[in-house]
Amino acid sequence: MSLVEQVEKDLVAAMKAQETLRLSVLRMMKTALKLKQVESGQALPDEEARAVLRTLVKQRRDSVEAFSGAGRVDLAEKELAEMKILEGYLPAAATEDDLDAAVSAGIAETGAVSVKDLGKVMKAAMSKLSGKTVDGKRLSEKVRAKLGA
């Protein structure tokens, strides 16, 4: 079953169970996936669907930071709950050890010696972490730290 089909199936289940938060998040997901599908003009493969969901997670993460900074804990908690539901549809996140190993392998593979090689190392590290959810900002920070920036 594709990711889009799974979202639609879970949407129906959430309606029947009257789970308001889950239903709201699933409707948001379905809308975002449908919009991407209309833009591309064809059915979404799972990888593109996951990319859409990663974007939604990133938006929630940014909102949590903004709401927390403004002292709106109630809204930050709602965004965190939505983010948790979204992450349930994504592959497991890469651990710190996974990130460290990928960065080291990327540096060795590209022969990087300075921050000028950041892009090459990022590309190599991301390929090593394919199949896992990766926060690009965290990965970039780790690459910069290892390259001495």
Secondary structure, DSSP 8 states (H G I E B T S, - for coil): --HHHHHHHHHHHHHHHT-HHHHHHHHHHHHHHHHHHHHHTS---HHHHHHHHHHHHHHHHHHHHHHHHTT-HHHHHHHHHHHHHHHTTS--B--HHHHHHHHHHHHHHHT--SGGGHHHHHHHHHHHTTTSB--HHHHHHHHHHHTT-
